[in-house]
Amino acid sequence: MWSTQDTVKSTIANLKKFYRLSKEDYEEFTDTICANKEYWIDCCSEYNDGISEW
């Protein structure tokens, strides 16, 4: 299993550091992350638990 809750969180942190965006775009980017973070983590958990087949 290569995807875990921690790797999802780590990927989010790396994306925030990687992209050079204007202040407005960065705020939209982080708002999107905040709005979807728990969903992405839940999807990862469901996949790892065999509940979801992606």
ModelCIF file with pLDDT and N, C-alpha, C, O atoms, coordinates in Angstrom:
data_MODEL
#
_entry.id   MODEL 
#
_entity.id                         1 
_entity.type                       polymer 
_entity.pdbx_number_of_molecules   1 
#
_entity_poly.entity_id                      1 
_entity_poly.type                           'polypeptide(L)' 
_entity_poly.nstd_linkage                   no 
_entity_poly.nstd_monomer                   no 
_entity_poly.pdbx_seq_one_letter_code       MWSTQDTVKSTIANLKKFYRLSKEDYEEFTDTICANKEYWIDCCSEYNDGISEW 
_entity_poly.pdbx_seq_one_letter_code_can   MWSTQDTVKSTIANLKKFYRLSKEDYEEFTDTICANKEYWIDCCSEYNDGISEW 
_entity_poly.pdbx_strand_id                 A 
#
loop_
_entity_poly_seq.entity_id 
_entity_poly_seq.num 
_entity_poly_seq.mon_id 
_entity_poly_seq.hetero 
1 1  MET n 
1 2  TRP n 
1 3  SER n 
1 4  THR n 
1 5  GLN n 
1 6  ASP n 
1 7  THR n 
1 8  VAL n 
1 9  LYS n 
1 10 SER n 
1 11 THR n 
1 12 ILE n 
1 13 ALA n 
1 14 ASN n 
1 15 LEU n 
1 16 LYS n 
1 17 LYS n 
1 18 PHE n 
1 19 TYR n 
1 20 ARG n 
1 21 LEU n 
1 22 SER n 
1 23 LYS n 
1 24 GLU n 
1 25 ASP n 
1 26 TYR n 
1 27 GLU n 
1 28 GLU n 
1 29 PHE n 
1 30 THR n 
1 31 ASP n 
1 32 THR n 
1 33 ILE n 
1 34 CYS n 
1 35 ALA n 
1 36 ASN n 
1 37 LYS n 
1 38 GLU n 
1 39 TYR n 
1 40 TRP n 
1 41 ILE n 
1 42 ASP n 
1 43 CYS n 
1 44 CYS n 
1 45 SER n 
1 46 GLU n 
1 47 TYR n 
1 48 ASN n 
1 49 ASP n 
1 50 GLY n 
1 51 ILE n 
1 52 SER n 
1 53 GLU n 
1 54 TRP n 
#
_struct_asym.id          A 
_struct_asym.entity_id   1 
#
loop_
_ma_qa_metric.id 
_ma_qa_metric.mode 
_ma_qa_metric.name 
_ma_qa_metric.software_group_id 
_ma_qa_metric.type 
1 global pLDDT . pLDDT 
2 local  pLDDT . pLDDT 
#
_ma_qa_metric_global.metric_id      1 
_ma_qa_metric_global.metric_value   87.52 
_ma_qa_metric_global.model_id       1 
_ma_qa_metric_global.ordinal_id     1 
#
loop_
_ma_qa_metric_local.label_asym_id 
_ma_qa_metric_local.label_comp_id 
_ma_qa_metric_local.label_seq_id 
_ma_qa_metric_local.metric_id 
_ma_qa_metric_local.metric_value 
_ma_qa_metric_local.model_id 
_ma_qa_metric_local.ordinal_id 
A MET 1  2 55.00 1 1  
A TRP 2  2 67.00 1 2  
A SER 3  2 80.00 1 3  
A THR 4  2 87.00 1 4  
A GLN 5  2 86.00 1 5  
A ASP 6  2 90.00 1 6  
A THR 7  2 91.00 1 7  
A VAL 8  2 90.00 1 8  
A LYS 9  2 90.00 1 9  
A SER 10 2 92.00 1 10 
A THR 11 2 90.00 1 11 
A ILE 12 2 90.00 1 12 
A ALA 13 2 90.00 1 13 
A ASN 14 2 91.00 1 14 
A LEU 15 2 89.00 1 15 
A LYS 16 2 86.00 1 16 
A LYS 17 2 87.00 1 17 
A PHE 18 2 87.00 1 18 
A TYR 19 2 84.00 1 19 
A ARG 20 2 85.00 1 20 
A LEU 21 2 87.00 1 21 
A SER 22 2 91.00 1 22 
A LYS 23 2 92.00 1 23 
A GLU 24 2 94.00 1 24 
A ASP 25 2 93.00 1 25 
A TYR 26 2 91.00 1 26 
A GLU 27 2 93.00 1 27 
A GLU 28 2 94.00 1 28 
A PHE 29 2 92.00 1 29 
A THR 30 2 92.00 1 30 
A ASP 31 2 96.00 1 31 
A THR 32 2 95.00 1 32 
A ILE 33 2 93.00 1 33 
A CYS 34 2 94.00 1 34 
A ALA 35 2 97.00 1 35 
A ASN 36 2 96.00 1 36 
A LYS 37 2 94.00 1 37 
A GLU 38 2 94.00 1 38 
A TYR 39 2 94.00 1 39 
A TRP 40 2 91.00 1 40 
A ILE 41 2 91.00 1 41 
A ASP 42 2 91.00 1 42 
A CYS 43 2 89.00 1 43 
A CYS 44 2 89.00 1 44 
A SER 45 2 88.00 1 45 
A GLU 46 2 88.00 1 46 
A TYR 47 2 86.00 1 47 
A ASN 48 2 86.00 1 48 
A ASP 49 2 83.00 1 49 
A GLY 50 2 82.00 1 50 
A ILE 51 2 82.00 1 51 
A SER 52 2 72.00 1 52 
A GLU 53 2 68.00 1 53 
A TRP 54 2 61.00 1 54 
#
loop_
_atom_site.group_PDB 
_atom_site.id 
_atom_site.type_symbol 
_atom_site.label_atom_id 
_atom_site.label_alt_id 
_atom_site.label_comp_id 
_atom_site.label_asym_id 
_atom_site.label_entity_id 
_atom_site.label_seq_id 
_atom_site.pdbx_PDB_ins_code 
_atom_site.Cartn_x 
_atom_site.Cartn_y 
_atom_site.Cartn_z 
_atom_site.occupancy 
_atom_site.B_iso_or_equiv 
_atom_site.pdbx_formal_charge 
_atom_site.auth_seq_id 
_atom_site.auth_comp_id 
_atom_site.auth_asym_id 
_atom_site.auth_atom_id 
_atom_site.pdbx_PDB_model_num 
ATOM 1   N N  . MET A 1 1  ? 0.855   -1.172 0.000  1.00 55.00 ? 1  MET A N  1 
ATOM 2   C CA . MET A 1 1  ? 0.000   0.000  0.000  1.00 55.00 ? 1  MET A CA 1 
ATOM 3   C C  . MET A 1 1  ? 0.902   1.237  0.000  1.00 55.00 ? 1  MET A C  1 
ATOM 4   O O  . MET A 1 1  ? 1.635   1.471  0.961  1.00 55.00 ? 1  MET A O  1 
ATOM 5   N N  . TRP A 1 2  ? 0.850   2.006  -1.048 1.00 67.00 ? 2  TRP A N  1 
ATOM 6   C CA . TRP A 1 2  ? 1.729   3.162  -1.178 1.00 67.00 ? 2  TRP A CA 1 
ATOM 7   C C  . TRP A 1 2  ? 1.069   4.462  -0.757 1.00 67.00 ? 2  TRP A C  1 
ATOM 8   O O  . TRP A 1 2  ? 1.753   5.463  -0.544 1.00 67.00 ? 2  TRP A O  1 
ATOM 9   N N  . SER A 1 3  ? -0.233  4.462  -0.636 1.00 80.00 ? 3  SER A N  1 
ATOM 10  C CA . SER A 1 3  ? -0.950  5.682  -0.289 1.00 80.00 ? 3  SER A CA 1 
ATOM 11  C C  . SER A 1 3  ? -1.546  5.558  1.112  1.00 80.00 ? 3  SER A C  1 
ATOM 12  O O  . SER A 1 3  ? -2.305  4.634  1.401  1.00 80.00 ? 3  SER A O  1 
ATOM 13  N N  . THR A 1 4  ? -1.191  6.493  1.957  1.00 87.00 ? 4  THR A N  1 
ATOM 14  C CA . THR A 1 4  ? -1.715  6.513  3.317  1.00 87.00 ? 4  THR A CA 1 
ATOM 15  C C  . THR A 1 4  ? -2.210  7.911  3.636  1.00 87.00 ? 4  THR A C  1 
ATOM 16  O O  . THR A 1 4  ? -2.007  8.841  2.856  1.00 87.00 ? 4  THR A O  1 
ATOM 17  N N  . GLN A 1 5  ? -2.852  8.058  4.771  1.00 86.00 ? 5  GLN A N  1 
ATOM 18  C CA . GLN A 1 5  ? -3.296  9.388  5.203  1.00 86.00 ? 5  GLN A CA 1 
ATOM 19  C C  . GLN A 1 5  ? -2.098  10.327 5.319  1.00 86.00 ? 5  GLN A C  1 
ATOM 20  O O  . GLN A 1 5  ? -2.187  11.500 4.958  1.00 86.00 ? 5  GLN A O  1 
ATOM 21  N N  . ASP A 1 6  ? -0.987  9.814  5.819  1.00 90.00 ? 6  ASP A N  1 
ATOM 22  C CA . ASP A 1 6  ? 0.202   10.653 5.978  1.00 90.00 ? 6  ASP A CA 1 
ATOM 23  C C  . ASP A 1 6  ? 0.788   11.080 4.638  1.00 90.00 ? 6  ASP A C  1 
ATOM 24  O O  . ASP A 1 6  ? 1.270   12.206 4.511  1.00 90.00 ? 6  ASP A O  1 
ATOM 25  N N  . THR A 1 7  ? 0.757   10.198 3.629  1.00 91.00 ? 7  THR A N  1 
ATOM 26  C CA . THR A 1 7  ? 1.282   10.605 2.327  1.00 91.00 ? 7  THR A CA 1 
ATOM 27  C C  . THR A 1 7  ? 0.373   11.637 1.664  1.00 91.00 ? 7  THR A C  1 
ATOM 28  O O  . THR A 1 7  ? 0.852   12.514 0.947  1.00 91.00 ? 7  THR A O  1 
ATOM 29  N N  . VAL A 1 8  ? -0.930  11.539 1.898  1.00 90.00 ? 8  VAL A N  1 
ATOM 30  C CA . VAL A 1 8  ? -1.846  12.558 1.370  1.00 90.00 ? 8  VAL A CA 1 
ATOM 31  C C  . VAL A 1 8  ? -1.516  13.911 1.996  1.00 90.00 ? 8  VAL A C  1 
ATOM 32  O O  . VAL A 1 8  ? -1.427  14.916 1.291  1.00 90.00 ? 8  VAL A O  1 
ATOM 33  N N  . LYS A 1 9  ? -1.336  13.938 3.305  1.00 90.00 ? 9  LYS A N  1 
ATOM 34  C CA . LYS A 1 9  ? -1.002  15.183 3.999  1.00 90.00 ? 9  LYS A CA 1 
ATOM 35  C C  . LYS A 1 9  ? 0.354   15.719 3.547  1.00 90.00 ? 9  LYS A C  1 
ATOM 36  O O  . LYS A 1 9  ? 0.519   16.925 3.368  1.00 90.00 ? 9  LYS A O  1 
ATOM 37  N N  . SER A 1 10 ? 1.313   14.831 3.366  1.00 92.00 ? 10 SER A N  1 
ATOM 38  C CA . SER A 1 10 ? 2.641   15.232 2.920  1.00 92.00 ? 10 SER A CA 1 
ATOM 39  C C  . SER A 1 10 ? 2.604   15.810 1.506  1.00 92.00 ? 10 SER A C  1 
ATOM 40  O O  . SER A 1 10 ? 3.271   16.801 1.209  1.00 92.00 ? 10 SER A O  1 
ATOM 41  N N  . THR A 1 11 ? 1.822   15.182 0.648  1.00 90.00 ? 11 THR A N  1 
ATOM 42  C CA . THR A 1 11 ? 1.679   15.677 -0.724 1.00 90.00 ? 11 THR A CA 1 
ATOM 43  C C  . THR A 1 11 ? 1.056   17.070 -0.737 1.00 90.00 ? 11 THR A C  1 
ATOM 44  O O  . THR A 1 11 ? 1.488   17.936 -1.498 1.00 90.00 ? 11 THR A O  1 
ATOM 45  N N  . ILE A 1 12 ? 0.060   17.287 0.087  1.00 90.00 ? 12 ILE A N  1 
ATOM 46  C CA . ILE A 1 12 ? -0.565  18.611 0.190  1.00 90.00 ? 12 ILE A CA 1 
ATOM 47  C C  . ILE A 1 12 ? 0.470   19.646 0.623  1.00 90.00 ? 12 ILE A C  1 
ATOM 48  O O  . ILE A 1 12 ? 0.552   20.726 0.038  1.00 90.00 ? 12 ILE A O  1 
ATOM 49  N N  . ALA A 1 13 ? 1.256   19.322 1.639  1.00 90.00 ? 13 ALA A N  1 
ATOM 50  C CA . ALA A 1 13 ? 2.285   20.251 2.118  1.00 90.00 ? 13 ALA A CA 1 
ATOM 51  C C  . ALA A 1 13 ? 3.305   20.539 1.025  1.00 90.00 ? 13 ALA A C  1 
ATOM 52  O O  . ALA A 1 13 ? 3.721   21.685 0.854  1.00 90.00 ? 13 ALA A O  1 
ATOM 53  N N  . ASN A 1 14 ? 3.711   19.512 0.283  1.00 91.00 ? 14 ASN A N  1 
ATOM 54  C CA . ASN A 1 14 ? 4.683   19.703 -0.791 1.00 91.00 ? 14 ASN A CA 1 
ATOM 55  C C  . ASN A 1 14 ? 4.120   20.549 -1.923 1.00 91.00 ? 14 ASN A C  1 
ATOM 56  O O  . ASN A 1 14 ? 4.832   21.374 -2.495 1.00 91.00 ? 14 ASN A O  1 
ATOM 57  N N  . LEU A 1 15 ? 2.856   20.352 -2.247 1.00 89.00 ? 15 LEU A N  1 
ATOM 58  C CA . LEU A 1 15 ? 2.236   21.163 -3.296 1.00 89.00 ? 15 LEU A CA 1 
ATOM 59  C C  . LEU A 1 15 ? 2.215   22.638 -2.912 1.00 89.00 ? 15 LEU A C  1 
ATOM 60  O O  . LEU A 1 15 ? 2.467   23.508 -3.746 1.00 89.00 ? 15 LEU A O  1 
ATOM 61  N N  . LYS A 1 16 ? 1.914   22.912 -1.647 1.00 86.00 ? 16 LYS A N  1 
ATOM 62  C CA . LYS A 1 16 ? 1.890   24.302 -1.184 1.00 86.00 ? 16 LYS A CA 1 
ATOM 63  C C  . LYS A 1 16 ? 3.262   24.953 -1.316 1.00 86.00 ? 16 LYS A C  1 
ATOM 64  O O  . LYS A 1 16 ? 3.353   26.146 -1.604 1.00 86.00 ? 16 LYS A O  1 
ATOM 65  N N  . LYS A 1 17 ? 4.318   24.193 -1.111 1.00 87.00 ? 17 LYS A N  1 
ATOM 66  C CA . LYS A 1 17 ? 5.680   24.726 -1.213 1.00 87.00 ? 17 LYS A CA 1 
ATOM 67  C C  . LYS A 1 17 ? 6.134   24.835 -2.661 1.00 87.00 ? 17 LYS A C  1 
ATOM 68  O O  . LYS A 1 17 ? 6.891   25.743 -3.005 1.00 87.00 ? 17 LYS A O  1 
ATOM 69  N N  . PHE A 1 18 ? 5.681   23.922 -3.511 1.00 87.00 ? 18 PHE A N  1 
ATOM 70  C CA . PHE A 1 18 ? 6.172   23.807 -4.875 1.00 87.00 ? 18 PHE A CA 1 
ATOM 71  C C  . PHE A 1 18 ? 5.692   24.926 -5.788 1.00 87.00 ? 18 PHE A C  1 
ATOM 72  O O  . PHE A 1 18 ? 6.485   25.514 -6.523 1.00 87.00 ? 18 PHE A O  1 
ATOM 73  N N  . TYR A 1 19 ? 4.409   25.219 -5.744 1.00 84.00 ? 19 TYR A N  1 
ATOM 74  C CA . TYR A 1 19 ? 3.834   26.172 -6.686 1.00 84.00 ? 19 TYR A CA 1 
ATOM 75  C C  . TYR A 1 19 ? 4.086   27.612 -6.272 1.00 84.00 ? 19 TYR A C  1 
ATOM 76  O O  . TYR A 1 19 ? 3.888   27.987 -5.116 1.00 84.00 ? 19 TYR A O  1 
ATOM 77  N N  . ARG A 1 20 ? 4.523   28.405 -7.227 1.00 85.00 ? 20 ARG A N  1 
ATOM 78  C CA . ARG A 1 20 ? 4.698   29.843 -7.035 1.00 85.00 ? 20 ARG A CA 1 
ATOM 79  C C  . ARG A 1 20 ? 3.494   30.529 -7.661 1.00 85.00 ? 20 ARG A C  1 
ATOM 80  O O  . ARG A 1 20 ? 3.389   30.617 -8.884 1.00 85.00 ? 20 ARG A O  1 
ATOM 81  N N  . LEU A 1 21 ? 2.600   31.008 -6.833 1.00 87.00 ? 21 LEU A N  1 
ATOM 82  C CA . LEU A 1 21 ? 1.355   31.591 -7.308 1.00 87.00 ? 21 LEU A CA 1 
ATOM 83  C C  . LEU A 1 21 ? 1.205   33.005 -6.790 1.00 87.00 ? 21 LEU A C  1 
ATOM 84  O O  . LEU A 1 21 ? 1.825   33.394 -5.800 1.00 87.00 ? 21 LEU A O  1 
ATOM 85  N N  . SER A 1 22 ? 0.365   33.769 -7.481 1.00 91.00 ? 22 SER A N  1 
ATOM 86  C CA . SER A 1 22 ? 0.019   35.081 -6.962 1.00 91.00 ? 22 SER A CA 1 
ATOM 87  C C  . SER A 1 22 ? -0.733  34.886 -5.647 1.00 91.00 ? 22 SER A C  1 
ATOM 88  O O  . SER A 1 22 ? -1.218  33.793 -5.358 1.00 91.00 ? 22 SER A O  1 
ATOM 89  N N  . LYS A 1 23 ? -0.823  35.935 -4.869 1.00 92.00 ? 23 LYS A N  1 
ATOM 90  C CA . LYS A 1 23 ? -1.501  35.828 -3.579 1.00 92.00 ? 23 LYS A CA 1 
ATOM 91  C C  . LYS A 1 23 ? -2.946  35.353 -3.753 1.00 92.00 ? 23 LYS A C  1 
ATOM 92  O O  . LYS A 1 23 ? -3.425  34.506 -3.000 1.00 92.00 ? 23 LYS A O  1 
ATOM 93  N N  . GLU A 1 24 ? -3.622  35.903 -4.741 1.00 94.00 ? 24 GLU A N  1 
ATOM 94  C CA . GLU A 1 24 ? -5.024  35.540 -4.995 1.00 94.00 ? 24 GLU A CA 1 
ATOM 95  C C  . GLU A 1 24 ? -5.139  34.072 -5.413 1.00 94.00 ? 24 GLU A C  1 
ATOM 96  O O  . GLU A 1 24 ? -5.992  33.343 -4.907 1.00 94.00 ? 24 GLU A O  1 
ATOM 97  N N  . ASP A 1 25 ? -4.281  33.646 -6.335 1.00 93.00 ? 25 ASP A N  1 
ATOM 98  C CA . ASP A 1 25 ? -4.312  32.256 -6.780 1.00 93.00 ? 25 ASP A CA 1 
ATOM 99  C C  . ASP A 1 25 ? -3.931  31.301 -5.650 1.00 93.00 ? 25 ASP A C  1 
ATOM 100 O O  . ASP A 1 25 ? -4.510  30.222 -5.525 1.00 93.00 ? 25 ASP A O  1 
ATOM 101 N N  . TYR A 1 26 ? -2.962  31.696 -4.833 1.00 91.00 ? 26 TYR A N  1 
ATOM 102 C CA . TYR A 1 26 ? -2.541  30.863 -3.710 1.00 91.00 ? 26 TYR A CA 1 
ATOM 103 C C  . TYR A 1 26 ? -3.685  30.687 -2.716 1.00 91.00 ? 26 TYR A C  1 
ATOM 104 O O  . TYR A 1 26 ? -3.892  29.591 -2.195 1.00 91.00 ? 26 TYR A O  1 
ATOM 105 N N  . GLU A 1 27 ? -4.428  31.757 -2.453 1.00 93.00 ? 27 GLU A N  1 
ATOM 106 C CA . GLU A 1 27 ? -5.569  31.665 -1.543 1.00 93.00 ? 27 GLU A CA 1 
ATOM 107 C C  . GLU A 1 27 ? -6.639  30.723 -2.098 1.00 93.00 ? 27 GLU A C  1 
ATOM 108 O O  . GLU A 1 27 ? -7.226  29.937 -1.354 1.00 93.00 ? 27 GLU A O  1 
ATOM 109 N N  . GLU A 1 28 ? -6.888  30.806 -3.404 1.00 94.00 ? 28 GLU A N  1 
ATOM 110 C CA . GLU A 1 28 ? -7.857  29.899 -4.028 1.00 94.00 ? 28 GLU A CA 1 
ATOM 111 C C  . GLU A 1 28 ? -7.350  28.452 -3.957 1.00 94.00 ? 28 GLU A C  1 
ATOM 112 O O  . GLU A 1 28 ? -8.116  27.531 -3.674 1.00 94.00 ? 28 GLU A O  1 
ATOM 113 N N  . PHE A 1 29 ? -6.072  28.272 -4.213 1.00 92.00 ? 29 PHE A N  1 
ATOM 114 C CA . PHE A 1 29 ? -5.433  26.961 -4.151 1.00 92.00 ? 29 PHE A CA 1 
ATOM 115 C C  . PHE A 1 29 ? -5.571  26.354 -2.756 1.00 92.00 ? 29 PHE A C  1 
ATOM 116 O O  . PHE A 1 29 ? -5.965  25.195 -2.618 1.00 92.00 ? 29 PHE A O  1 
ATOM 117 N N  . THR A 1 30 ? -5.249  27.129 -1.727 1.00 92.00 ? 30 THR A N  1 
ATOM 118 C CA . THR A 1 30 ? -5.329  26.614 -0.362 1.00 92.00 ? 30 THR A CA 1 
ATOM 119 C C  . THR A 1 30 ? -6.784  26.407 0.074  1.00 92.00 ? 30 THR A C  1 
ATOM 120 O O  . THR A 1 30 ? -7.078  25.482 0.830  1.00 92.00 ? 30 THR A O  1 
ATOM 121 N N  . ASP A 1 31 ? -7.690  27.264 -0.401 1.00 96.00 ? 31 ASP A N  1 
ATOM 122 C CA . ASP A 1 31 ? -9.113  27.062 -0.099 1.00 96.00 ? 31 ASP A CA 1 
ATOM 123 C C  . ASP A 1 31 ? -9.608  25.738 -0.684 1.00 96.00 ? 31 ASP A C  1 
ATOM 124 O O  . ASP A 1 31 ? -10.366 25.014 -0.038 1.00 96.00 ? 31 ASP A O  1 
ATOM 125 N N  . THR A 1 32 ? -9.179  25.428 -1.906 1.00 95.00 ? 32 THR A N  1 
ATOM 126 C CA . THR A 1 32 ? -9.548  24.163 -2.542 1.00 95.00 ? 32 THR A CA 1 
ATOM 127 C C  . THR A 1 32 ? -9.009  22.986 -1.736 1.00 95.00 ? 32 THR A C  1 
ATOM 128 O O  . THR A 1 32 ? -9.709  21.996 -1.518 1.00 95.00 ? 32 THR A O  1 
ATOM 129 N N  . ILE A 1 33 ? -7.764  23.103 -1.299 1.00 93.00 ? 33 ILE A N  1 
ATOM 130 C CA . ILE A 1 33 ? -7.159  22.045 -0.485 1.00 93.00 ? 33 ILE A CA 1 
ATOM 131 C C  . ILE A 1 33 ? -7.929  21.871 0.815  1.00 93.00 ? 33 ILE A C  1 
ATOM 132 O O  . ILE A 1 33 ? -8.256  20.748 1.198  1.00 93.00 ? 33 ILE A O  1 
ATOM 133 N N  . CYS A 1 34 ? -8.217  22.962 1.489  1.00 94.00 ? 34 CYS A N  1 
ATOM 134 C CA . CYS A 1 34 ? -8.941  22.885 2.766  1.00 94.00 ? 34 CYS A CA 1 
ATOM 135 C C  . CYS A 1 34 ? -10.329 22.275 2.585  1.00 94.00 ? 34 CYS A C  1 
ATOM 136 O O  . CYS A 1 34 ? -10.787 21.501 3.426  1.00 94.00 ? 34 CYS A O  1 
ATOM 137 N N  . ALA A 1 35 ? -10.988 22.623 1.495  1.00 97.00 ? 35 ALA A N  1 
ATOM 138 C CA . ALA A 1 35 ? -12.340 22.126 1.252  1.00 97.00 ? 35 ALA A CA 1 
ATOM 139 C C  . ALA A 1 35 ? -12.357 20.634 0.921  1.00 97.00 ? 35 ALA A C  1 
ATOM 140 O O  . ALA A 1 35 ? -13.357 19.959 1.167  1.00 97.00 ? 35 ALA A O  1 
ATOM 141 N N  . ASN A 1 36 ? -11.270 20.117 0.371  1.00 96.00 ? 36 ASN A N  1 
ATOM 142 C CA . ASN A 1 36 ? -11.258 18.739 -0.111 1.00 96.00 ? 36 ASN A CA 1 
ATOM 143 C C  . ASN A 1 36 ? -10.346 17.788 0.664  1.00 96.00 ? 36 ASN A C  1 
ATOM 144 O O  . ASN A 1 36 ? -10.377 16.580 0.429  1.00 96.00 ? 36 ASN A O  1 
ATOM 145 N N  . LYS A 1 37 ? -9.553  18.303 1.563  1.00 94.00 ? 37 LYS A N  1 
ATOM 146 C CA . LYS A 1 37 ? -8.548  17.493 2.259  1.00 94.00 ? 37 LYS A CA 1 
ATOM 147 C C  . LYS A 1 37 ? -9.148  16.268 2.942  1.00 94.00 ? 37 LYS A C  1 
ATOM 148 O O  . LYS A 1 37 ? -8.652  15.158 2.748  1.00 94.00 ? 37 LYS A O  1 
ATOM 149 N N  . GLU A 1 38 ? -10.174 16.438 3.714  1.00 94.00 ? 38 GLU A N  1 
ATOM 150 C CA . GLU A 1 38 ? -10.775 15.315 4.431  1.00 94.00 ? 38 GLU A CA 1 
ATOM 151 C C  . GLU A 1 38 ? -11.364 14.285 3.453  1.00 94.00 ? 38 GLU A C  1 
ATOM 152 O O  . GLU A 1 38 ? -11.288 13.081 3.694  1.00 94.00 ? 38 GLU A O  1 
ATOM 153 N N  . TYR A 1 39 ? -11.940 14.763 2.368  1.00 94.00 ? 39 TYR A N  1 
ATOM 154 C CA . TYR A 1 39 ? -12.475 13.861 1.345  1.00 94.00 ? 39 TYR A CA 1 
ATOM 155 C C  . TYR A 1 39 ? -11.359 13.014 0.750  1.00 94.00 ? 39 TYR A C  1 
ATOM 156 O O  . TYR A 1 39 ? -11.513 11.801 0.607  1.00 94.00 ? 39 TYR A O  1 
ATOM 157 N N  . TRP A 1 40 ? -10.228 13.644 0.399  1.00 91.00 ? 40 TRP A N  1 
ATOM 158 C CA . TRP A 1 40 ? -9.100  12.914 -0.175 1.00 91.00 ? 40 TRP A CA 1 
ATOM 159 C C  . TRP A 1 40 ? -8.562  11.876 0.808  1.00 91.00 ? 40 TRP A C  1 
ATOM 160 O O  . TRP A 1 40 ? -8.229  10.758 0.416  1.00 91.00 ? 40 TRP A O  1 
ATOM 161 N N  . ILE A 1 41 ? -8.479  12.248 2.076  1.00 91.00 ? 41 ILE A N  1 
ATOM 162 C CA . ILE A 1 41 ? -8.000  11.317 3.103  1.00 91.00 ? 41 ILE A CA 1 
ATOM 163 C C  . ILE A 1 41 ? -8.986  10.160 3.271  1.00 91.00 ? 41 ILE A C  1 
ATOM 164 O O  . ILE A 1 41 ? -8.576  9.007  3.397  1.00 91.00 ? 41 ILE A O  1 
ATOM 165 N N  . ASP A 1 42 ? -10.288 10.468 3.272  1.00 91.00 ? 42 ASP A N  1 
ATOM 166 C CA . ASP A 1 42 ? -11.299 9.411  3.377  1.00 91.00 ? 42 ASP A CA 1 
ATOM 167 C C  . ASP A 1 42 ? -11.234 8.463  2.181  1.00 91.00 ? 42 ASP A C  1 
ATOM 168 O O  . ASP A 1 42 ? -11.347 7.249  2.347  1.00 91.00 ? 42 ASP A O  1 
ATOM 169 N N  . CYS A 1 43 ? -11.056 9.004  0.989  1.00 89.00 ? 43 CYS A N  1 
ATOM 170 C CA . CYS A 1 43 ? -10.946 8.164  -0.210 1.00 89.00 ? 43 CYS A CA 1 
ATOM 171 C C  . CYS A 1 43 ? -9.728  7.250  -0.111 1.00 89.00 ? 43 CYS A C  1 
ATOM 172 O O  . CYS A 1 43 ? -9.798  6.075  -0.470 1.00 89.00 ? 43 CYS A O  1 
ATOM 173 N N  . CYS A 1 44 ? -8.644  7.775  0.362  1.00 89.00 ? 44 CYS A N  1 
ATOM 174 C CA . CYS A 1 44 ? -7.425  6.993  0.551  1.00 89.00 ? 44 CYS A CA 1 
ATOM 175 C C  . CYS A 1 44 ? -7.674  5.856  1.538  1.00 89.00 ? 44 CYS A C  1 
ATOM 176 O O  . CYS A 1 44 ? -7.295  4.713  1.283  1.00 89.00 ? 44 CYS A O  1 
ATOM 177 N N  . SER A 1 45 ? -8.300  6.166  2.647  1.00 88.00 ? 45 SER A N  1 
ATOM 178 C CA . SER A 1 45 ? -8.599  5.153  3.663  1.00 88.00 ? 45 SER A CA 1 
ATOM 179 C C  . SER A 1 45 ? -9.536  4.075  3.115  1.00 88.00 ? 45 SER A C  1 
ATOM 180 O O  . SER A 1 45 ? -9.324  2.886  3.355  1.00 88.00 ? 45 SER A O  1 
ATOM 181 N N  . GLU A 1 46 ? -10.567 4.487  2.382  1.00 88.00 ? 46 GLU A N  1 
ATOM 182 C CA . GLU A 1 46 ? -11.504 3.524  1.804  1.00 88.00 ? 46 GLU A CA 1 
ATOM 183 C C  . GLU A 1 46 ? -10.796 2.613  0.810  1.00 88.00 ? 46 GLU A C  1 
ATOM 184 O O  . GLU A 1 46 ? -11.048 1.409  0.781  1.00 88.00 ? 46 GLU A O  1 
ATOM 185 N N  . TYR A 1 47 ? -9.927  3.173  0.011  1.00 86.00 ? 47 TYR A N  1 
ATOM 186 C CA . TYR A 1 47 ? -9.177  2.382  -0.962 1.00 86.00 ? 47 TYR A CA 1 
ATOM 187 C C  . TYR A 1 47 ? -8.291  1.359  -0.233 1.00 86.00 ? 47 TYR A C  1 
ATOM 188 O O  . TYR A 1 47 ? -8.269  0.180  -0.586 1.00 86.00 ? 47 TYR A O  1 
ATOM 189 N N  . ASN A 1 48 ? -7.574  1.824  0.771  1.00 86.00 ? 48 ASN A N  1 
ATOM 190 C CA . ASN A 1 48 ? -6.675  0.949  1.525  1.00 86.00 ? 48 ASN A CA 1 
ATOM 191 C C  . ASN A 1 48 ? -7.423  -0.123 2.297  1.00 86.00 ? 48 ASN A C  1 
ATOM 192 O O  . ASN A 1 48 ? -6.887  -1.207 2.528  1.00 86.00 ? 48 ASN A O  1 
ATOM 193 N N  . ASP A 1 49 ? -8.656  0.164  2.700  1.00 83.00 ? 49 ASP A N  1 
ATOM 194 C CA . ASP A 1 49 ? -9.468  -0.804 3.448  1.00 83.00 ? 49 ASP A CA 1 
ATOM 195 C C  . ASP A 1 49 ? -10.236 -1.751 2.522  1.00 83.00 ? 49 ASP A C  1 
ATOM 196 O O  . ASP A 1 49 ? -10.948 -2.642 2.986  1.00 83.00 ? 49 ASP A O  1 
ATOM 197 N N  . GLY A 1 50 ? -10.086 -1.552 1.210  1.00 82.00 ? 50 GLY A N  1 
ATOM 198 C CA . GLY A 1 50 ? -10.771 -2.411 0.247  1.00 82.00 ? 50 GLY A CA 1 
ATOM 199 C C  . GLY A 1 50 ? -12.222 -2.056 0.028  1.00 82.00 ? 50 GLY A C  1 
ATOM 200 O O  . GLY A 1 50 ? -12.959 -2.823 -0.591 1.00 82.00 ? 50 GLY A O  1 
ATOM 201 N N  . ILE A 1 51 ? -12.646 -0.910 0.522  1.00 82.00 ? 51 ILE A N  1 
ATOM 202 C CA . ILE A 1 51 ? -14.040 -0.485 0.375  1.00 82.00 ? 51 ILE A CA 1 
ATOM 203 C C  . ILE A 1 51 ? -14.283 0.088  -1.020 1.00 82.00 ? 51 ILE A C  1 
ATOM 204 O O  . ILE A 1 51 ? -15.345 -0.125 -1.606 1.00 82.00 ? 51 ILE A O  1 
ATOM 205 N N  . SER A 1 52 ? -13.314 0.803  -1.543 1.00 72.00 ? 52 SER A N  1 
ATOM 206 C CA . SER A 1 52 ? -13.445 1.467  -2.832 1.00 72.00 ? 52 SER A CA 1 
ATOM 207 C C  . SER A 1 52 ? -12.438 0.888  -3.814 1.00 72.00 ? 52 SER A C  1 
ATOM 208 O O  . SER A 1 52 ? -11.304 0.582  -3.444 1.00 72.00 ? 52 SER A O  1 
ATOM 209 N N  . GLU A 1 53 ? -12.855 0.738  -5.067 1.00 68.00 ? 53 GLU A N  1 
ATOM 210 C CA . GLU A 1 53 ? -11.956 0.263  -6.113 1.00 68.00 ? 53 GLU A CA 1 
ATOM 211 C C  . GLU A 1 53 ? -11.709 1.402  -7.096 1.00 68.00 ? 53 GLU A C  1 
ATOM 212 O O  . GLU A 1 53 ? -12.563 1.679  -7.938 1.00 68.00 ? 53 GLU A O  1 
ATOM 213 N N  . TRP A 1 54 ? -10.585 2.051  -7.009 1.00 61.00 ? 54 TRP A N  1 
ATOM 214 C CA . TRP A 1 54 ? -10.271 3.163  -7.922 1.00 61.00 ? 54 TRP A CA 1 
ATOM 215 C C  . TRP A 1 54 ? -9.574  2.647  -9.099 1.00 61.00 ? 54 TRP A C  1 
ATOM 216 O O  . TRP A 1 54 ? -9.219  3.415  -9.993 1.00 61.00 ? 54 TRP A O  1 
#
